[in-house]
Amino acid sequence: MLKDRPTKLVPPVLAKMAAWSACLILVGVVAYSFALAIARLSFVALPVAIALLLTALLFPLTSSLRQTGMRPIYATWLTMLTALAVLGGTGWLIGARATDEFPNLVQQVQATSREVQNWLITGPLHLQQAQLARYVDEIATMINAQRTAITGTVLSAGAVAVEVLASLVLMLFVTFFLLKDGDRIWGWFLKGFGAMAPRVDRAGRVAWTTLSHYVQGTVAVAAVHGLVMGIVLAGMGVPLWAPLAVLIFFASFIPIVGIFFAGTVATLVTLGAKGIVYALIFVGILLVEQQLENHVLQPLIVGRVLNFHPLAIVIVLAVGGILGGIAGAAVAVPVAAVIYRALPELRNEPPALPPAPPSEPPGEAGSGSPAPSEPSGASGASVPARSDELGRSDEPGRPGRPERSQGAEADTATE
């Protein structure tokens, strides 16, 4: 009775709430510790995460090359060289276009600024030349005040460049070995889970399928988005339309935030080069195309895989941005999708195997005559050895059958 009194003092609902609270606190501590470890190892975690995304994007090509009979090492090298050639060719074309069109952009921006200045003086605002000069001087003073910070940023860019180069090399190595030995690495990884290996295997395969569909679908949607807006910018005669199209393509990998940033940059360039009318037209086309992407392309290509509500995407982006900045926001949605799909496979029991077909009775085989009985080990099935048959043999020094005594042989002969 004394043992039951303390438990009776606590209502059952409060006890359940306390248990759930303790579990949530424990999960929160583990998640926070894991986030701190990832932030501490961001130099390694970020290249590995990008390598996983690249592997999910490039693996279909490697798999197709393997199916043609090509060895894994050659298929992997050909895939990597193809990807590097595409990226290098795209970068060279963008650099060449930017070099040719940048002087034209400067001239157009100067002409637009003169038109805006004349409109401010002769337009409905009726500003004075002295007021405009004062505004320009204030902007110049603000820039000079930030010169020290800008200089410090430029000086620290050298160390950042070294870190980026090292991360790029690590990313390429991880991508290469994942493409080449991904199945072997996964098999080695499963050995550490023992009896939980089947569940982890199912969860991992579902997570990999989700990640592959997300990356491939996102690349397709971003390519359509960048191509359409590049055609619009080129049709308007905006300089640097090719770099802006590529910027829109890469910004599309960051939902909501990325397209806002890229669209703002493209709008400012259009405003400076072609004026406010073309800028407004570009903004209108961008909004219409963005709505078509969100309500048509995204649900058809990516939405079926993620099945995320927009509110969940916004929260995930906010958390990823706080923890990892732009890189964290870029990988937050696929990481959340993978966890969301993999957790049910870890909780569920493995599917039950179908029952084995009933075996035929011994007397029904052949001509119908009863078949002679065989030892259970004659059919190839493993039979456990008896305890009295272990450790003795017909030959000395070898384990095997037990030596039979003369009395036992006499009894056998009598039978």
N, C-alpha and C positions, 0 to 999 in steps of 0.2 A: 504493500500500500504506500509506503514511503517513497518508493521509486516512481510511482505513478503521479504523485502530487505535483512535481515541477512541470511535467508535460501537460497536466490538466489546467495549469495556470495560464498557458499560452493558447489562444484560440487556434484552431487548425488553419484558418485562412492566413493568420499572421505568421504561423510556422512555415507555410508554403511560400509566402512572400519573402521571408527571411532566407529560405533556401535558394529561391531564385535570385535574390539580391547577391548572396554570396557567390553564386555561379557567375553572375554577370560581372561582379567585381573581379573575379579570377580571370575571366575571359578578357576583360578590359586591360588588366595588368599585362597579360601575355601579349595582347595585340599592341599595347604601347611599347613594350620591350622589343617586340619584333620590328615595329616602326623605327625605333631608335637605332636598332642594329642595321636596318636597311639604310637609314640616313647616314650612319657612320661609315658604311661600306658602299656609299653611292658611287664611288669611283669604279667599283666592280659590279654593283647591282644594275646600274643603268646600262652599261654595254651588254650585259647578259640579257636584260629584258629586251633591248633592241634587237639582239641577235635572235632571240626566240621569235620576234615578230618577222624578221627577215627570213628565218627558216620556214615559218608557216607560209610566207609568200612564195618562196623559191622552191619549196619541196615538190610541188606538182611537176615542175620541169625536171628535177632530178629523178623523180619516180618514173616519168615517161622515158627518160634516157636509159634507166635500168631495165625497163621492160623490153627495150629493143635488144638487150643482150650486152650492153656496155657495162664494164666493171664499175663498182661504186666509186673508186678513186677517180676514174676518168669522167664519170658523170658529174661528180661534185666539182671537179676543176672546170669543166665546160660550163656548168651553171654559174659558178663564181665569175668566170671571165666574161660571160654574157652580161651578167648584172653590172660588172664594172665598166664594160664597154658602153652600155646604155647610159649609165650615170655620167661617165666621162664625156661621151658625145653630147649629152644634154647640157652639161656644164660649159663645154667649149662653145656651143651654139649660143647659149645665153650670154656668155662673156663677150663674144664677138658682136652680137647685136647691141649689148649695152655700150660697148666702146664706140660703135658707129652712131648710136642715137643719143648719147648723152649730151654732146654739144648742141644738138637740135632742141633737146629738152630745156637746156639753160636759156637759149634764145627765146623759146616760147614762154617760159616762166617770166622772163624780163618783160616781154611784151604784155603779158597778162597783168603783171603788177603795175605797169604804166596805165593800162586801161582802167584798172581798179582805182588807181590814184586820181585819174581824171574824173571818174564817176563820183568819187567821194567829194571832189571839189565842186563840180558842176551839177551834181545830182541833187536829190531832195535833202540830203544832209547838210550841204553847203559848208563843208569843213574848210578851214583855212590852211594854207600851205605851211604856216608856222606850226599848227597843231600836228599835222602829219609828220613834219620834221622832228617834233618833240617825241612823238610816238616811236619813230624809228630810232632815235637816240636812246630812249629807254630800253628798247629791245637789245640794242648793241651793248648797253651797260650791263644788262642782265646776263648776256652771253659772256662778257669779260669777267663778271663776278664768278661765273662757274668754270672759268678756264682752268683753275687749279684742280678741281674735281675731274674735269675732262682729261687733263694731263695725267693724273694719277690712274685713271681708268685705262688710258692707252698704255702706260707703263706696265700695268698688271696684266695687259692682254698677252704679253709674252709667256708668262707662266700658265695662263689659261690655254694658250695654243699648244704648249707642251702636253698638258693634261688631255686636251682634246685628241691630240695625235696618239697618245698612249691608249686612250679609250677606243679610238678607231681601230688600232691594231688588235686590241683584245677582242673587240666585236667581230672582226673578220675571222680571227682564229676560232672563236666559239661558233660562229655560223658555219664555218667549213667543217668542223668536226661533228656538229649536229646533223648536217646534211649527209655526211659520210657514214657515221656510226651512231645515228640516233637510236635505232632499235637495240643495238648492243648496250648503249648507255642506259636506256630505259630498263632493260633486263637486269643489268647490274644494280640499278637503283632499287628494283623491286625485291632483291634478295634481303635487304635489311628490314623488311616488314613481316617476315615469317608468315603466320596464319592470316594476317591482314593483306597479304599480297594480292589476292583476287579482287578485293574491294578497291585497293589503291590502283590496280591496273585498270579496272572499269572507270574509275573516276578520272584517271589520267587520260584515257582514250577519249572520254567525253569532253574533257577540258581542251584537249588538242584539236578535236573537231570544231569546237566552238571558236577557239582562237584562229584556226585556219579560215573558217567562214567569215569571221569578223574582219580579218586583215584583207582577204581577197575582196570582200564586198566593199570595204572602206576605200581600197585602192581604186576599184571601179567607179564608185561614186565621186571620189576626189578627181579622177581623171576626166569624167564628164563635166564636173564643175569647172575645173581649170580650162578645159577646151572651149566650153561655151563662153566663159568670160574673156578668154584670150581672143576669140573671134570678135566679140563685141568691142574690145579695146582696139584691135587692129582695124576694124571697120570704121571706128571714129577717128583713126589717125593719131592715136595717143602714142607718144614715144615710150620705149621700154615696155611694150605690151608683152613681149615674150617673158622677160623676168617677172613681170607682175602676174602672168598666168601661172608660172611655176610657183610663185609665192602663194597664190590662192590654192594651188594643188596641195602643197605641203601643209598649209594652214587648215585644210579641210580634215586633217587627221585629228585635230583638237576640236571636238564638237562645240558649237555655239561661240566659244571665245575666239577660236582661230579664224573663223570667217569674218568676225567683227573686226579683228585687227587687220587682216589682209584687205578687206573691203574698204577700211578707212584709208589705208596707204594708197590703194588704187584710186580712190575718190580724190584724194589730195593731189595726186599726180595729174589726174584728168582735169581737176580744177585749175592747176597751175599752167597746164599746157593748152587746154582748149576753152577754158572759161566755165562760168557757172551753169550755162545751159546744158552743155555736154556732161558736166558733173551730175546734174540732177537727172538727166536721162540715164546715165550709168547707174546711179543709185536705184532708180526705179526698176531697171532690168535686173539688177543684183537682187533686189527684194523679191521680185517675181520668181526668179530662178531658184532662190533659196527656199521659197515656199514649195515649189514643185519638188525640189530635192527632199525636203523634210516630209512631205505628204505622199510622194510617189516612189522615189528611188530608195530612200532609206527604209521605209516599211517593206518594200519588195525584196531588197537585197540583204540588208543588215538586220532589220527589225525582227524577222522571223527567228534569227539566231539569238539575239539578246533578249527580246521580250521585256524591255525595260520601259518604265514610265518616264516621261521627260523630267519629272521632279526628281526621280532617282538619279538620272544622268547629271542633273545640275548639282545635286548634293555630292555625288562621287567626284565630279570635276572640282568642286570647291575643296573637298578634302585632299584630293591629289595635288591641287595647286598649292595648298598651304604646306603640305609635307615635302613636296618635291619641285615646286615651281612649275615652269613650262613643261619640263620633262615629266614631272609627276602627273600633270593634267593630261598629257598625251597618252600615258599608259594606264591611267586610272580606270577608264571604261572597260578595256579588255580584261584587266585584272579582276574587276568586279564581276564581269560576265563569266569568266572562268570559274571563280569561286562559287557563284550562284548556281552554275551547272554541275560542278563537281561534288558539292556537299551532299545532295540527295543520293548519289551513288555510294558515298561512304557510309551513309546511314542504312541503306536498304540491304536486306539479306540477299545473298547470291541466288539466282534462279535455280529451282529444284530440277535435278536431272530426270528425264523420262524413265519410267519403270522398264526394267529389262524384260524381253519377251520370255514367256515360259519355255523351259527346256522340255524335250521329249522324254517320256518314260523309257527306261532301258529296254523293255520288251517290245517296243513298237518300231524299232529300227530294222531295216532290211526286210527279210522274208516273213517276219512275224514271229519267228522263234525267239525264245528268250536269249538275250545276249549274255555271255559270261561276264561275271562281275570282274571289274578291273580295280586295281588299287587307285585310290584317288589321285595319286601323283602320276599315273600313266598318261592322262590327257593333257599334261603340261601345266596344270594348275599347281600353285605352290601349296605344299602341305606342311604344317608345322611338325617338327620332329618331336618324338616322345622324349621325356626326360631320361628314360633308362637307355636310350640309344645314343646319347651324347658322350663323346670322349673315348669310345672303344672302337676297334676296327679289326678286320681279318688279318691285317699285317701289322706287325709291331711298329710302334712309333707313328702310325697314321690314324687320324680320327675317321670313323666311318661306322660300319655296322658292328654291333656288339658280338663278341665271341660267345658261341653257344656251348654250354657244358655238355658232357657225355650223357648225363641224365636226360637233358632236354632232347638230345638226338635220339635216345632210346624211346622216349615218349612219342616222338614224331614217327619213328619207324613202326611202333605199335599201332598208331592210328592209321 
